Amino acid sequence: MTNWLGEKECNFCHADLSDETLIDGRTCYGPWAVMCDLCHVVHGVGLGTGSGQRYEPQEVRISKGTALMPSAVTVRTIHTKVEG
C-alpha cells in the first residue's frame, strides 16, 4: 500500500477529500488531476498503469506510549487499492 501525500482536494469540483476516496489520474484533457469519484467518471480515463490509481481512507491506530504518540490517537491516512 502507498500513502497519498499530495493535495486532498478535487481539482474539478474542489471537494475536500481528506476523509474520502480520491483518484490521482489522467484526464480526458491530457494532464493528470486529483479527482473525486464523480469527477473521475466525467473527466477521467480509467484506472491502472498509465491511467491512474484510487486512494481510499483507512484508520490507523497508534497505541498509547509509543515513541510516535504519547497517548492513543486515531490517524487517518489514505492508501491505494490497485485495480486491474
N, C-alpha and C positions, 0 to 999 in steps of 0.2 A: 504494500500500500504506500501511497505517496501523499504527503501533506500539501495542501494548496497554500502557498504563502503570498499570493498576489492579491489584487483588489477583490472585494467581495460585493460588488455592485454590478448589476446587469448593465452592459454598455448601451443597450437599446431603451429599455423602459425605466432604468435607474432603480429597480427594486433592490432592497437590501437582502443580500444572500448569505449573511453571516450564519444563519441557522437553517438555510435551505440548500437544496441540491443546486449545484451550478455546473455549467458546461463551459470548458475552455475549448473553443472550436473554431474551425474555418467557417467563414460565412459565404453566402452565395455571391457576395460582392468582391471576394478575394481575400481581404485581411481577416485575421483571427480576432475573436472577441470573447469576453466573458458574458455568458448569457444565462437567463433563467430558462426553465423548461419550455415555457410558452414561446418565448422569443427564439429559442433554438428551432422549434417546429417551423416558424415563419422564415427565419434568416439563416439557419444552419444547414450544413450539407451532410450531416451524419456523424457517426462516432467510429473510432478506430484509428489505425495508423494513418497519418496524413489528413485526418478529418477532425478529430477532437476526442476529448475524454470527459466523463462525468465524474464530479466530485460530490460525495454525499457526507453530510454532517454526522459525526459519531461522538458520543460522550466518552471521555477517558477519565477514569477515576484515579486520583493521586492520593495515596494513603497518608494518614497522619504521621508526622515525624520523619518524613523522607528529607533528604538533603535539598530537594527542589521546593517543597512547600512545608511550612511549619504546622499547618493544620489541614484537615480534609477539605478539599475543594473539588468541584467538577469543572473540567476544562472542556470546551467544545472545540474540536478540530475537524477539518474536512479531509476525507480520504477519497481516493479514486476507486472506481469499480470499472475495470476494463471490460468492454463489451465487444463481442465479435467472434 
